[in-house]
């Protein structure tokens, strides 16, 4: 009789403590923001004279320009993004139209 009562009590406790797993049905919204910056390729020979002078200056003369882009921001500000290489190192410079290196 004890075994029947213990078995019934065990089943009752197991029934109260069981967890019912269910699928989560909450949807997660995916939001994509579009940056209004445009990046236009520019030939190195077509860069403004001030930018070419800066590239030949003492601070960056050891670096070889490999590609150039005209970047226009949403506020209509523009700068040139110049990809440069020195041996195995690569980098990029931001230079405005007046030839000043921007950070």
N, C-alpha and C positions, 0 to 999 in steps of 0.2 A: 504494500500500500504506500509505503514511504517513497518507493521508486516512481510510482504513478504521480504522486503529488509533486515530487521534485521535478519530474519530466514536464508536468503541466506548468509549473512555475517557471522553469527554464524556457519553455516555448512562449509563455506570456511575456517574459522579459525580452526575449529575442524579437518578438513581434513589435514591442514598443520602441525598441532601439534600432530597428532596421531603417536604413536610409533609402529613399527612393530617388534614384538619379534621373535627371531629366535634361533634355537638351536646352541650352540657353538660346532664347529667341530674341535677345536684344540686338538691334542692328547698330553697327558702328559706322558713323558717317565718315567718308573719306573726302578730305578737302585738299585740293591742289591749288597752290598759289602760283601765279605766273609772274615772273620778274619782268619788268618792262625795260630791262637793259638789253640793248642790241649790240652785237659784236660783228663788225664788218671786216673781212680780210682786206689788207692794203699791201700793195707791192712795196718792198723796201725802198726802191728807187723813187716811189711816189710820195714818200714821207715829206712833210714840210721841212724847209731848210733849217729851222731852229731845232727840230728833233734830230736831224742828221748831224748837226753840229754837236749836240749833246752826246750822241752816240760815239763821236770821234774824240770827245773830251777825255781828260786824264783819269777821271773816276771810273769810266766804263770802257776805256780803249782796249783792255785785254779781253773783253767779251765780244764774241761774234754774234751779230743779230741773225736769227734764223727765220723768224716770221713776225709779222706786224698786223695788228688789228685796231680799228677805230671803234672805241667803246662809247656808246651814247647812253647816258642814264635817263631815268624817268623825268628828272628835272632839267633835261636838255643840256646838261654839262657833258663835255666830251674830253677824252684823253686817249692816248695811244698806248696800247699794251704791246710791248716788244718782247718776244721770246729770245733769250740769249743763251749762248753756250761757251764754255771755257774748258777745254779738255773733255773730261767726262761729266763735269758739273753743268747743270742747266738751271735757268732761272727766268724771271720775267721782270720787266721794268714798266712802271706807269709814268709816262711823260706827257705833259700837257702841250697844247699847241705852241706855247711860248718857249718850249724846250726845258722847262723846269721838271725835275724828277719829283713825282708825287709819291707819298707813302700811303 
